[in-house]
Amino acid sequence: MTQDYEEKRAFLRMQVETEVSFSIKGERGSYSGVSQDLSASGLLMVSDRALDIGTELDIELSTSNKQLPPFVAEGKVLRVEANNPAPGQYLISVALTKTY
């Protein structure tokens, strides 16, 4: 049995696996993670830092091409889940609120 599926997202997701550096607005220090996918409106990343829903972040995604600047954005945490195949790791969904 097949089921028709229509993509409901407004923006295409790109599977982008690269280093992510992020900081929590109003706090000192930064944390790291790895992006899983990226769209015009959101980011899914994996990190060993569990964040609270609603936390506002400053985000920087590295590029492997030295001629391209990093992707810099601000975002808000929408969802946090334990990454079952990797204990101590969390899947973090972020809504991008501003890109530079």
N, C-alpha and C positions, 0 to 999 in steps of 0.2 A: 504494500500500500504506500503510495506517495502522497505527500502533503504539499500543497502550494504554499510558498512562503514569500511574502512581500516585505522587503526591507522598509522599516518604519523610521529609520534614522534620517535626519536631515543632512547629515554629513557622512562621507565615507570614512571608515576606519582604516588606518594604515598600520600594519604590524611593524613597529619600530622598536628594536631591542638595542638600547644604548644606556649609558650611565646617566643617572639623574641626580642632581644635587638640589636639595630643597631646604628651606628654613621656614620656621613658624613665625608669622608676623608678630612683632612685639617681644620676641625672645632672641637671645644671642645663640650663636652656634648654628651649624648646618648638619644635615644628615644626607645619607646617600641611598640610592635604590637603583632599580633597573626598569626602564619603561617596557611595557608589553605591547600597548597599542596607543595610537594618537589620532585624534580627529580635530576638526576645527573648533569643537566645543568641549573636548574632554581628553583625559589622559588616564590610562590604567598603568599602575606601576607596582613593583614588588619591593618591599623594604623590611628590615628587621625592626623598624620603629612603628609601633601601633599608634595611630593618630585618632583623635576624637572626631566624630562627625561634626561638620561645621567649621573645623579648623581652617584658617586662612593661611595660604602658603605662597612663598616666592619660589619659583621653579626655574631650573636651568638644565636643558638637555644638551649633552655634548654631541658633537658631530665628529665623524671619523675623517672628514675632509678639512684639513687645516685652513683652506681658503674660505670655508663657510663659517660664519659666526655661530655661536650656540643659539638654540631656541630658548628665549626667555619669556616667562609668563607669570601671571598670578592666578591662583585658583582657590577653590573651596572644596574640602573633603566631603564627598557624598556618601561613600560606603567603605567599610573596612571589614575584611573577612580573613580568617586564618587561611593560610596557603597549605592545605592538607598534605600535599606531597613533600613539603619542606617545613618541618617544625621550626617555630621561631620566626617565620616569615609571614608577611601580611600582604594581601592584595588590596590596593588602595585606589579607589575611583575618585578622580578629581574633576570638577567642572571648572573649565578655564574661564576666568572672568576678565582677563586682560592679557593681550600678547604685545610684545614689543618688536 
